[in-house]
Amino acid sequence: MKHLAKSALCAIYKYSGVMRAQETLAYRAGRSFMTILLFHRVTDDIPRDGLTVGTGWFRDLCKMLRRRFNVQPLAEVMRLLNEGGAAPPRTVAVTFDDCYRDNLFAARILAEQQLPASFFIPSGIVGTDHVFEWDRGLKAMPNLTWDEVREIADLGHEIGSHTVSHPDLAKISEEVMRRELIASRQRIEAEIGRRVRWLAYPFGGRANFRAERLPIVYEAGYEACFSGYGGFVDPSVKGKVIPRDAVPCFDSLLNLELHLSGCLGWMYALKRRVGLI
């Protein structure tokens, strides 16, 4: 019942014209932002959870993104952020973490829809039988091989680093962190023959990366560092860790569209005020 009520409210908000009017007014007022979407798994082999969306839902999402959004590679998002100009309305980038083999399926669907994406790879896990601790007890989910990573790159997507072994960067020494970042970038570049510009740090929470260590990321040859916690990309994050929005937390494509349009800020503020967030 709660889900139906929420869906009905979202539909009224969109189809009444309120959503479009709110977007137009915000853009005219100079409010400019972008959103980076974060995925991990696209599979029907396990139920939807905090890391997983189904294949049919993902196909529908890609179609919606192509029709209604300005989907750009991370390079364009970062150019717009660094140059300080107004981003085109509904500018979105798509990213994946962790090198599950089903990412190849997702990469192919994205390519069919002519949508660019970035895939962040823990280089030491590619081609191995490694099972992440949070996946123990679930149906086995193979990891990408290097041939499959190269296929993703050949489809026009970008490959970024997710370190070598997926450690919590806030809990290891600076020297170990530096080795993880440099070795991962070098290995990926050697395997795919392309430059690696971006780092997504493992686990992605605010507590999993120390802000004072950001210079190490640049010293290791990266141009930006991406998180896994939510938030829009606007001028306030320039030179900092860049936020990404995890998509599985959205119940429906309509709910996600409203979020990406920036029209739900008032609702989030209300929820925080009453303690629901």
ChimeraX commands (.cxc) that place a marker at each C-alpha (Angstrom):
marker #1 position 0.00,0.00,0.00 radius 0.5
marker #1 position 2.83,2.39,0.89 radius 0.5
marker #1 position 4.57,1.64,-2.44 radius 0.5
marker #1 position 1.34,2.27,-4.39 radius 0.5
marker #1 position 0.73,5.56,-2.59 radius 0.5
marker #1 position 4.28,6.69,-3.32 radius 0.5
marker #1 position 3.96,5.73,-6.99 radius 0.5
marker #1 position 0.66,7.59,-7.28 radius 0.5
marker #1 position 2.17,10.71,-5.72 radius 0.5
marker #1 position 5.15,10.58,-8.09 radius 0.5
marker #1 position 2.83,10.19,-11.08 radius 0.5
marker #1 position 0.72,13.17,-10.05 radius 0.5
marker #1 position 3.84,15.24,-9.50 radius 0.5
marker #1 position 5.15,14.47,-12.97 radius 0.5
marker #1 position 2.08,14.39,-15.17 radius 0.5
marker #1 position 0.46,17.45,-13.61 radius 0.5
marker #1 position 3.32,19.51,-15.02 radius 0.5
marker #1 position 4.69,20.47,-11.60 radius 0.5
marker #1 position 7.95,18.58,-12.18 radius 0.5
marker #1 position 8.70,20.33,-15.47 radius 0.5
marker #1 position 7.79,23.73,-14.09 radius 0.5
marker #1 position 10.01,23.21,-11.06 radius 0.5
marker #1 position 12.94,22.13,-13.23 radius 0.5
marker #1 position 12.54,25.13,-15.53 radius 0.5
marker #1 position 12.39,27.64,-12.68 radius 0.5
marker #1 position 15.41,26.09,-10.96 radius 0.5
marker #1 position 17.49,26.22,-14.14 radius 0.5
marker #1 position 16.51,29.83,-14.84 radius 0.5
marker #1 position 17.50,30.68,-11.28 radius 0.5
marker #1 position 20.98,29.34,-11.97 radius 0.5
marker #1 position 20.74,26.05,-10.10 radius 0.5
marker #1 position 22.99,23.66,-11.99 radius 0.5
marker #1 position 23.88,20.13,-10.96 radius 0.5
marker #1 position 24.71,16.69,-12.37 radius 0.5
marker #1 position 24.27,13.17,-11.04 radius 0.5
marker #1 position 26.55,10.14,-11.20 radius 0.5
marker #1 position 24.69,6.85,-10.91 radius 0.5
marker #1 position 26.31,3.88,-9.18 radius 0.5
marker #1 position 25.58,0.21,-9.92 radius 0.5
marker #1 position 27.20,-3.03,-8.83 radius 0.5
marker #1 position 25.19,-5.99,-10.17 radius 0.5
marker #1 position 22.64,-6.42,-12.97 radius 0.5
marker #1 position 21.29,-9.96,-12.67 radius 0.5
marker #1 position 18.16,-12.04,-12.16 radius 0.5
marker #1 position 20.12,-14.80,-10.40 radius 0.5
marker #1 position 19.59,-13.24,-6.96 radius 0.5
marker #1 position 16.77,-11.03,-5.63 radius 0.5
marker #1 position 17.03,-7.26,-5.86 radius 0.5
marker #1 position 19.00,-5.84,-2.95 radius 0.5
marker #1 position 21.21,-2.89,-2.07 radius 0.5
marker #1 position 23.71,-3.86,-4.78 radius 0.5
marker #1 position 21.46,-5.54,-7.34 radius 0.5
marker #1 position 18.94,-4.61,-10.01 radius 0.5
marker #1 position 17.22,-6.99,-12.43 radius 0.5
marker #1 position 18.00,-7.22,-16.14 radius 0.5
marker #1 position 14.55,-6.11,-17.34 radius 0.5
marker #1 position 14.55,-3.12,-14.99 radius 0.5
marker #1 position 18.01,-2.15,-16.19 radius 0.5
marker #1 position 16.95,-2.32,-19.86 radius 0.5
marker #1 position 13.99,-0.07,-19.11 radius 0.5
marker #1 position 16.24,2.31,-17.21 radius 0.5
marker #1 position 18.65,2.62,-20.13 radius 0.5
marker #1 position 15.74,3.40,-22.47 radius 0.5
marker #1 position 14.48,6.07,-20.07 radius 0.5
marker #1 position 17.92,7.59,-19.72 radius 0.5
marker #1 position 18.36,7.82,-23.47 radius 0.5
marker #1 position 14.94,9.43,-23.99 radius 0.5
marker #1 position 14.84,11.84,-21.07 radius 0.5
marker #1 position 18.39,12.58,-19.90 radius 0.5
marker #1 position 21.70,13.93,-21.12 radius 0.5
marker #1 position 23.96,10.94,-20.41 radius 0.5
marker #1 position 27.65,11.83,-20.56 radius 0.5
marker #1 position 30.96,10.08,-19.78 radius 0.5
marker #1 position 32.72,10.99,-16.55 radius 0.5
marker #1 position 35.23,13.04,-18.52 radius 0.5
marker #1 position 32.50,15.44,-19.62 radius 0.5
marker #1 position 30.98,15.64,-16.13 radius 0.5
marker #1 position 34.39,16.49,-14.69 radius 0.5
marker #1 position 35.09,19.03,-17.45 radius 0.5
marker #1 position 31.83,20.83,-16.71 radius 0.5
marker #1 position 32.54,20.74,-12.98 radius 0.5
marker #1 position 36.11,22.01,-13.29 radius 0.5
marker #1 position 35.33,24.74,-15.80 radius 0.5
marker #1 position 32.50,26.05,-13.65 radius 0.5
marker #1 position 29.92,26.57,-16.37 radius 0.5
marker #1 position 26.26,25.65,-16.12 radius 0.5
marker #1 position 25.67,21.98,-16.83 radius 0.5
marker #1 position 22.91,21.12,-19.31 radius 0.5
marker #1 position 19.69,20.07,-17.55 radius 0.5
marker #1 position 19.43,16.40,-16.57 radius 0.5
marker #1 position 23.11,15.63,-17.10 radius 0.5
marker #1 position 23.86,12.13,-15.80 radius 0.5
marker #1 position 26.81,9.69,-15.84 radius 0.5
marker #1 position 26.64,5.92,-15.28 radius 0.5
marker #1 position 29.22,3.94,-13.28 radius 0.5
marker #1 position 29.74,0.38,-12.02 radius 0.5
marker #1 position 31.95,-0.99,-9.23 radius 0.5
marker #1 position 33.48,-4.36,-8.30 radius 0.5
marker #1 position 33.90,-6.33,-11.60 radius 0.5
marker #1 position 30.99,-8.77,-11.39 radius 0.5
marker #1 position 30.75,-10.66,-14.68 radius 0.5
marker #1 position 27.17,-9.48,-15.21 radius 0.5
marker #1 position 28.69,-6.04,-15.81 radius 0.5
marker #1 position 29.50,-7.24,-19.33 radius 0.5
marker #1 position 25.78,-7.75,-19.99 radius 0.5
marker #1 position 25.12,-4.26,-18.64 radius 0.5
marker #1 position 27.89,-2.81,-20.80 radius 0.5
marker #1 position 26.35,-4.35,-23.91 radius 0.5
marker #1 position 22.89,-2.99,-23.10 radius 0.5
marker #1 position 24.33,0.46,-22.51 radius 0.5
marker #1 position 26.19,0.30,-25.82 radius 0.5
marker #1 position 22.98,-0.73,-27.63 radius 0.5
marker #1 position 21.35,2.42,-26.29 radius 0.5
marker #1 position 24.47,4.47,-27.15 radius 0.5
marker #1 position 25.03,5.34,-23.50 radius 0.5
marker #1 position 28.60,5.73,-22.18 radius 0.5
marker #1 position 29.58,4.36,-18.78 radius 0.5
marker #1 position 32.61,3.86,-16.52 radius 0.5
marker #1 position 33.49,0.56,-14.87 radius 0.5
marker #1 position 35.68,0.65,-11.77 radius 0.5
marker #1 position 37.77,-2.51,-11.50 radius 0.5
marker #1 position 39.69,-3.95,-8.52 radius 0.5
marker #1 position 42.61,-5.18,-10.62 radius 0.5
marker #1 position 43.67,-8.00,-8.32 radius 0.5
marker #1 position 40.21,-9.61,-8.41 radius 0.5
marker #1 position 39.72,-9.70,-12.18 radius 0.5
marker #1 position 40.03,-13.25,-13.51 radius 0.5
marker #1 position 39.93,-14.85,-10.05 radius 0.5
marker #1 position 37.38,-16.84,-8.03 radius 0.5
marker #1 position 37.43,-14.24,-5.26 radius 0.5
marker #1 position 34.13,-13.90,-3.38 radius 0.5
marker #1 position 33.42,-10.68,-1.53 radius 0.5
marker #1 position 32.58,-11.17,2.13 radius 0.5
marker #1 position 29.08,-9.74,1.69 radius 0.5
marker #1 position 28.36,-12.26,-1.09 radius 0.5
marker #1 position 29.04,-15.37,0.97 radius 0.5
marker #1 position 25.90,-17.48,1.15 radius 0.5
marker #1 position 24.55,-16.13,-2.14 radius 0.5
marker #1 position 24.57,-17.89,-5.48 radius 0.5
marker #1 position 28.08,-17.78,-6.96 radius 0.5
marker #1 position 28.65,-14.65,-9.06 radius 0.5
marker #1 position 31.78,-14.91,-11.23 radius 0.5
marker #1 position 34.14,-12.00,-11.75 radius 0.5
marker #1 position 35.08,-10.47,-15.06 radius 0.5
marker #1 position 38.13,-11.77,-16.90 radius 0.5
marker #1 position 40.61,-9.42,-18.49 radius 0.5
marker #1 position 39.29,-10.37,-21.94 radius 0.5
marker #1 position 35.84,-9.27,-20.78 radius 0.5
marker #1 position 37.21,-6.04,-19.34 radius 0.5
marker #1 position 38.83,-5.35,-22.71 radius 0.5
marker #1 position 35.49,-6.06,-24.44 radius 0.5
marker #1 position 33.80,-3.51,-22.18 radius 0.5
marker #1 position 36.46,-0.96,-23.12 radius 0.5
marker #1 position 36.09,-1.82,-26.81 radius 0.5
marker #1 position 32.34,-1.11,-26.52 radius 0.5
marker #1 position 33.30,2.50,-25.83 radius 0.5
marker #1 position 33.11,2.47,-22.04 radius 0.5
marker #1 position 35.83,3.72,-19.73 radius 0.5
marker #1 position 37.69,1.57,-17.21 radius 0.5
marker #1 position 38.66,3.10,-13.89 radius 0.5
marker #1 position 40.43,1.81,-10.81 radius 0.5
marker #1 position 38.82,0.36,-7.69 radius 0.5
marker #1 position 42.26,-0.37,-6.16 radius 0.5
marker #1 position 43.95,-3.80,-6.33 radius 0.5
marker #1 position 42.37,-5.78,-3.50 radius 0.5
marker #1 position 39.37,-3.66,-2.46 radius 0.5
marker #1 position 40.64,-2.58,1.00 radius 0.5
marker #1 position 39.08,0.00,3.26 radius 0.5
marker #1 position 41.41,2.90,2.47 radius 0.5
marker #1 position 40.68,4.57,5.79 radius 0.5
marker #1 position 42.10,1.60,7.70 radius 0.5
marker #1 position 45.37,0.98,5.88 radius 0.5
marker #1 position 48.56,3.00,6.01 radius 0.5
marker #1 position 49.26,5.76,3.52 radius 0.5
marker #1 position 52.09,3.73,2.04 radius 0.5
marker #1 position 49.89,0.68,1.45 radius 0.5
marker #1 position 47.19,2.91,0.01 radius 0.5
marker #1 position 49.70,4.47,-2.38 radius 0.5
marker #1 position 50.83,1.03,-3.56 radius 0.5
marker #1 position 47.21,-0.08,-4.08 radius 0.5
marker #1 position 46.42,2.96,-6.21 radius 0.5
marker #1 position 49.57,2.92,-8.33 radius 0.5
marker #1 position 49.63,-0.85,-8.92 radius 0.5
marker #1 position 45.96,-0.94,-9.89 radius 0.5
marker #1 position 46.26,1.90,-12.38 radius 0.5
marker #1 position 49.39,0.44,-13.95 radius 0.5
marker #1 position 47.90,-3.06,-14.28 radius 0.5
marker #1 position 44.67,-1.85,-15.86 radius 0.5
marker #1 position 46.50,0.39,-18.30 radius 0.5
marker #1 position 48.77,-2.49,-19.30 radius 0.5
marker #1 position 45.80,-4.83,-19.83 radius 0.5
marker #1 position 43.52,-2.52,-21.82 radius 0.5
marker #1 position 46.05,-0.22,-23.49 radius 0.5
marker #1 position 44.18,2.88,-22.37 radius 0.5
marker #1 position 44.76,5.58,-19.80 radius 0.5
marker #1 position 43.09,5.24,-16.38 radius 0.5
marker #1 position 41.98,8.64,-15.10 radius 0.5
marker #1 position 39.56,7.93,-12.25 radius 0.5
marker #1 position 39.49,6.18,-8.88 radius 0.5
marker #1 position 36.39,4.95,-7.04 radius 0.5
marker #1 position 37.39,4.06,-3.51 radius 0.5
marker #1 position 36.13,0.74,-2.05 radius 0.5
marker #1 position 33.03,0.59,0.17 radius 0.5
marker #1 position 32.31,4.19,-0.76 radius 0.5
marker #1 position 31.06,5.48,2.60 radius 0.5
marker #1 position 32.09,8.73,4.21 radius 0.5
marker #1 position 34.06,6.79,6.84 radius 0.5
marker #1 position 35.95,4.70,4.24 radius 0.5
marker #1 position 38.14,7.51,2.95 radius 0.5
marker #1 position 40.06,10.24,4.77 radius 0.5
marker #1 position 39.77,13.63,3.13 radius 0.5
marker #1 position 43.37,14.48,4.02 radius 0.5
marker #1 position 44.50,11.57,1.84 radius 0.5
marker #1 position 43.01,13.00,-1.35 radius 0.5
marker #1 position 46.41,14.38,-2.47 radius 0.5
marker #1 position 47.70,10.78,-2.56 radius 0.5
marker #1 position 45.07,10.02,-5.22 radius 0.5
marker #1 position 46.43,12.79,-7.44 radius 0.5
marker #1 position 50.03,11.81,-6.74 radius 0.5
marker #1 position 49.19,8.27,-7.90 radius 0.5
marker #1 position 48.14,9.61,-11.28 radius 0.5
marker #1 position 44.37,9.98,-10.95 radius 0.5
marker #1 position 42.37,13.08,-11.83 radius 0.5
marker #1 position 39.39,12.53,-9.49 radius 0.5
marker #1 position 38.14,10.29,-6.70 radius 0.5
marker #1 position 34.55,9.04,-6.52 radius 0.5
marker #1 position 32.54,7.91,-3.50 radius 0.5
marker #1 position 29.55,5.61,-3.08 radius 0.5
marker #1 position 27.39,7.93,-0.98 radius 0.5
marker #1 position 24.64,10.04,-2.45 radius 0.5
marker #1 position 24.59,13.63,-3.56 radius 0.5
marker #1 position 24.48,15.81,-6.64 radius 0.5
marker #1 position 27.59,17.03,-8.43 radius 0.5
marker #1 position 27.61,20.82,-8.18 radius 0.5
marker #1 position 30.29,23.51,-7.71 radius 0.5
marker #1 position 30.52,22.76,-3.98 radius 0.5
marker #1 position 32.27,19.41,-4.64 radius 0.5
marker #1 position 34.98,20.76,-6.96 radius 0.5
marker #1 position 38.37,19.52,-5.77 radius 0.5
marker #1 position 36.79,17.12,-3.27 radius 0.5
marker #1 position 35.61,13.51,-3.33 radius 0.5
marker #1 position 32.84,13.32,-5.93 radius 0.5
marker #1 position 29.50,11.83,-4.79 radius 0.5
marker #1 position 27.55,9.14,-6.62 radius 0.5
marker #1 position 23.96,7.96,-6.15 radius 0.5
marker #1 position 23.42,4.21,-5.68 radius 0.5
marker #1 position 20.48,3.28,-7.90 radius 0.5
marker #1 position 19.06,0.12,-6.21 radius 0.5
marker #1 position 17.57,2.26,-3.43 radius 0.5
marker #1 position 14.95,3.64,-5.85 radius 0.5
marker #1 position 11.71,1.67,-6.05 radius 0.5
marker #1 position 10.66,2.69,-9.53 radius 0.5
marker #1 position 11.91,4.42,-12.65 radius 0.5
marker #1 position 9.45,7.25,-12.05 radius 0.5
marker #1 position 10.80,7.79,-8.54 radius 0.5
marker #1 position 14.33,7.79,-9.95 radius 0.5
marker #1 position 13.40,10.27,-12.69 radius 0.5
marker #1 position 11.96,12.67,-10.13 radius 0.5
marker #1 position 15.10,12.36,-8.02 radius 0.5
marker #1 position 17.43,12.94,-10.97 radius 0.5
marker #1 position 15.42,15.97,-12.03 radius 0.5
marker #1 position 16.19,17.52,-8.65 radius 0.5
marker #1 position 12.51,17.89,-7.80 radius 0.5
marker #1 position 12.49,15.91,-4.56 radius 0.5
marker #1 position 14.77,18.14,-2.52 radius 0.5
marker #1 position 11.82,19.51,-0.54 radius 0.5
marker #1 position 10.73,15.97,0.35 radius 0.5
marker #1 position 14.22,14.97,1.51 radius 0.5
marker #1 position 14.42,18.11,3.64 radius 0.5
marker #1 position 11.06,17.28,5.22 radius 0.5
marker #1 position 12.14,13.70,5.94 radius 0.5
marker #1 position 15.31,14.94,7.63 radius 0.5
marker #1 position 13.30,17.36,9.72 radius 0.5
marker #1 position 11.02,14.63,11.06 radius 0.5
marker #1 position 13.87,12.16,11.50 radius 0.5
marker #1 position 13.09,9.75,8.65 radius 0.5
marker #1 position 16.55,10.26,7.08 radius 0.5
marker link #1:1,2 radius 0.2
marker link #1:2,3 radius 0.2
marker link #1:3,4 radius 0.2
marker link #1:4,5 radius 0.2
marker link #1:5,6 radius 0.2
marker link #1:6,7 radius 0.2
marker link #1:7,8 radius 0.2
marker link #1:8,9 radius 0.2
marker link #1:9,10 radius 0.2
marker link #1:10,11 radius 0.2
marker link #1:11,12 radius 0.2
marker link #1:12,13 radius 0.2
marker link #1:13,14 radius 0.2
marker link #1:14,15 radius 0.2
marker link #1:15,16 radius 0.2
marker link #1:16,17 radius 0.2
marker link #1:17,18 radius 0.2
marker link #1:18,19 radius 0.2
marker link #1:19,20 radius 0.2
marker link #1:20,21 radius 0.2
marker link #1:21,22 radius 0.2
marker link #1:22,23 radius 0.2
marker link #1:23,24 radius 0.2
marker link #1:24,25 radius 0.2
marker link #1:25,26 radius 0.2
marker link #1:26,27 radius 0.2
marker link #1:27,28 radius 0.2
marker link #1:28,29 radius 0.2
marker link #1:29,30 radius 0.2
marker link #1:30,31 radius 0.2
marker link #1:31,32 radius 0.2
marker link #1:32,33 radius 0.2
marker link #1:33,34 radius 0.2
marker link #1:34,35 radius 0.2
marker link #1:35,36 radius 0.2
marker link #1:36,37 radius 0.2
marker link #1:37,38 radius 0.2
marker link #1:38,39 radius 0.2
marker link #1:39,40 radius 0.2
marker link #1:40,41 radius 0.2
marker link #1:41,42 radius 0.2
marker link #1:42,43 radius 0.2
marker link #1:43,44 radius 0.2
marker link #1:44,45 radius 0.2
marker link #1:45,46 radius 0.2
marker link #1:46,47 radius 0.2
marker link #1:47,48 radius 0.2
marker link #1:48,49 radius 0.2
marker link #1:49,50 radius 0.2
marker link #1:50,51 radius 0.2
marker link #1:51,52 radius 0.2
marker link #1:52,53 radius 0.2
marker link #1:53,54 radius 0.2
marker link #1:54,55 radius 0.2
marker link #1:55,56 radius 0.2
marker link #1:56,57 radius 0.2
marker link #1:57,58 radius 0.2
marker link #1:58,59 radius 0.2
marker link #1:59,60 radius 0.2
marker link #1:60,61 radius 0.2
marker link #1:61,62 radius 0.2
marker link #1:62,63 radius 0.2
marker link #1:63,64 radius 0.2
marker link #1:64,65 radius 0.2
marker link #1:65,66 radius 0.2
marker link #1:66,67 radius 0.2
marker link #1:67,68 radius 0.2
marker link #1:68,69 radius 0.2
marker link #1:69,70 radius 0.2
marker link #1:70,71 radius 0.2
marker link #1:71,72 radius 0.2
marker link #1:72,73 radius 0.2
marker link #1:73,74 radius 0.2
marker link #1:74,75 radius 0.2
marker link #1:75,76 radius 0.2
marker link #1:76,77 radius 0.2
marker link #1:77,78 radius 0.2
marker link #1:78,79 radius 0.2
marker link #1:79,80 radius 0.2
marker link #1:80,81 radius 0.2
marker link #1:81,82 radius 0.2
marker link #1:82,83 radius 0.2
marker link #1:83,84 radius 0.2
marker link #1:84,85 radius 0.2
marker link #1:85,86 radius 0.2
marker link #1:86,87 radius 0.2
marker link #1:87,88 radius 0.2
marker link #1:88,89 radius 0.2
marker link #1:89,90 radius 0.2
marker link #1:90,91 radius 0.2
marker link #1:91,92 radius 0.2
marker link #1:92,93 radius 0.2
marker link #1:93,94 radius 0.2
marker link #1:94,95 radius 0.2
marker link #1:95,96 radius 0.2
marker link #1:96,97 radius 0.2
marker link #1:97,98 radius 0.2
marker link #1:98,99 radius 0.2
marker link #1:99,100 radius 0.2
marker link #1:100,101 radius 0.2
marker link #1:101,102 radius 0.2
marker link #1:102,103 radius 0.2
marker link #1:103,104 radius 0.2
marker link #1:104,105 radius 0.2
marker link #1:105,106 radius 0.2
marker link #1:106,107 radius 0.2
marker link #1:107,108 radius 0.2
marker link #1:108,109 radius 0.2
marker link #1:109,110 radius 0.2
marker link #1:110,111 radius 0.2
marker link #1:111,112 radius 0.2
marker link #1:112,113 radius 0.2
marker link #1:113,114 radius 0.2
marker link #1:114,115 radius 0.2
marker link #1:115,116 radius 0.2
marker link #1:116,117 radius 0.2
marker link #1:117,118 radius 0.2
marker link #1:118,119 radius 0.2
marker link #1:119,120 radius 0.2
marker link #1:120,121 radius 0.2
marker link #1:121,122 radius 0.2
marker link #1:122,123 radius 0.2
marker link #1:123,124 radius 0.2
marker link #1:124,125 radius 0.2
marker link #1:125,126 radius 0.2
marker link #1:126,127 radius 0.2
marker link #1:127,128 radius 0.2
marker link #1:128,129 radius 0.2
marker link #1:129,130 radius 0.2
marker link #1:130,131 radius 0.2
marker link #1:131,132 radius 0.2
marker link #1:132,133 radius 0.2
marker link #1:133,134 radius 0.2
marker link #1:134,135 radius 0.2
marker link #1:135,136 radius 0.2
marker link #1:136,137 radius 0.2
marker link #1:137,138 radius 0.2
marker link #1:138,139 radius 0.2
marker link #1:139,140 radius 0.2
marker link #1:140,141 radius 0.2
marker link #1:141,142 radius 0.2
marker link #1:142,143 radius 0.2
marker link #1:143,144 radius 0.2
marker link #1:144,145 radius 0.2
marker link #1:145,146 radius 0.2
marker link #1:146,147 radius 0.2
marker link #1:147,148 radius 0.2
marker link #1:148,149 radius 0.2
marker link #1:149,150 radius 0.2
marker link #1:150,151 radius 0.2
marker link #1:151,152 radius 0.2
marker link #1:152,153 radius 0.2
marker link #1:153,154 radius 0.2
marker link #1:154,155 radius 0.2
marker link #1:155,156 radius 0.2
marker link #1:156,157 radius 0.2
marker link #1:157,158 radius 0.2
marker link #1:158,159 radius 0.2
marker link #1:159,160 radius 0.2
marker link #1:160,161 radius 0.2
marker link #1:161,162 radius 0.2
marker link #1:162,163 radius 0.2
marker link #1:163,164 radius 0.2
marker link #1:164,165 radius 0.2
marker link #1:165,166 radius 0.2
marker link #1:166,167 radius 0.2
marker link #1:167,168 radius 0.2
marker link #1:168,169 radius 0.2
marker link #1:169,170 radius 0.2
marker link #1:170,171 radius 0.2
marker link #1:171,172 radius 0.2
marker link #1:172,173 radius 0.2
marker link #1:173,174 radius 0.2
marker link #1:174,175 radius 0.2
marker link #1:175,176 radius 0.2
marker link #1:176,177 radius 0.2
marker link #1:177,178 radius 0.2
marker link #1:178,179 radius 0.2
marker link #1:179,180 radius 0.2
marker link #1:180,181 radius 0.2
marker link #1:181,182 radius 0.2
marker link #1:182,183 radius 0.2
marker link #1:183,184 radius 0.2
marker link #1:184,185 radius 0.2
marker link #1:185,186 radius 0.2
marker link #1:186,187 radius 0.2
marker link #1:187,188 radius 0.2
marker link #1:188,189 radius 0.2
marker link #1:189,190 radius 0.2
marker link #1:190,191 radius 0.2
marker link #1:191,192 radius 0.2
marker link #1:192,193 radius 0.2
marker link #1:193,194 radius 0.2
marker link #1:194,195 radius 0.2
marker link #1:195,196 radius 0.2
marker link #1:196,197 radius 0.2
marker link #1:197,198 radius 0.2
marker link #1:198,199 radius 0.2
marker link #1:199,200 radius 0.2
marker link #1:200,201 radius 0.2
marker link #1:201,202 radius 0.2
marker link #1:202,203 radius 0.2
marker link #1:203,204 radius 0.2
marker link #1:204,205 radius 0.2
marker link #1:205,206 radius 0.2
marker link #1:206,207 radius 0.2
marker link #1:207,208 radius 0.2
marker link #1:208,209 radius 0.2
marker link #1:209,210 radius 0.2
marker link #1:210,211 radius 0.2
marker link #1:211,212 radius 0.2
marker link #1:212,213 radius 0.2
marker link #1:213,214 radius 0.2
marker link #1:214,215 radius 0.2
marker link #1:215,216 radius 0.2
marker link #1:216,217 radius 0.2
marker link #1:217,218 radius 0.2
marker link #1:218,219 radius 0.2
marker link #1:219,220 radius 0.2
marker link #1:220,221 radius 0.2
marker link #1:221,222 radius 0.2
marker link #1:222,223 radius 0.2
marker link #1:223,224 radius 0.2
marker link #1:224,225 radius 0.2
marker link #1:225,226 radius 0.2
marker link #1:226,227 radius 0.2
marker link #1:227,228 radius 0.2
marker link #1:228,229 radius 0.2
marker link #1:229,230 radius 0.2
marker link #1:230,231 radius 0.2
marker link #1:231,232 radius 0.2
marker link #1:232,233 radius 0.2
marker link #1:233,234 radius 0.2
marker link #1:234,235 radius 0.2
marker link #1:235,236 radius 0.2
marker link #1:236,237 radius 0.2
marker link #1:237,238 radius 0.2
marker link #1:238,239 radius 0.2
marker link #1:239,240 radius 0.2
marker link #1:240,241 radius 0.2
marker link #1:241,242 radius 0.2
marker link #1:242,243 radius 0.2
marker link #1:243,244 radius 0.2
marker link #1:244,245 radius 0.2
marker link #1:245,246 radius 0.2
marker link #1:246,247 radius 0.2
marker link #1:247,248 radius 0.2
marker link #1:248,249 radius 0.2
marker link #1:249,250 radius 0.2
marker link #1:250,251 radius 0.2
marker link #1:251,252 radius 0.2
marker link #1:252,253 radius 0.2
marker link #1:253,254 radius 0.2
marker link #1:254,255 radius 0.2
marker link #1:255,256 radius 0.2
marker link #1:256,257 radius 0.2
marker link #1:257,258 radius 0.2
marker link #1:258,259 radius 0.2
marker link #1:259,260 radius 0.2
marker link #1:260,261 radius 0.2
marker link #1:261,262 radius 0.2
marker link #1:262,263 radius 0.2
marker link #1:263,264 radius 0.2
marker link #1:264,265 radius 0.2
marker link #1:265,266 radius 0.2
marker link #1:266,267 radius 0.2
marker link #1:267,268 radius 0.2
marker link #1:268,269 radius 0.2
marker link #1:269,270 radius 0.2
marker link #1:270,271 radius 0.2
marker link #1:271,272 radius 0.2
marker link #1:272,273 radius 0.2
marker link #1:273,274 radius 0.2
marker link #1:274,275 radius 0.2
marker link #1:275,276 radius 0.2
marker link #1:276,277 radius 0.2
view
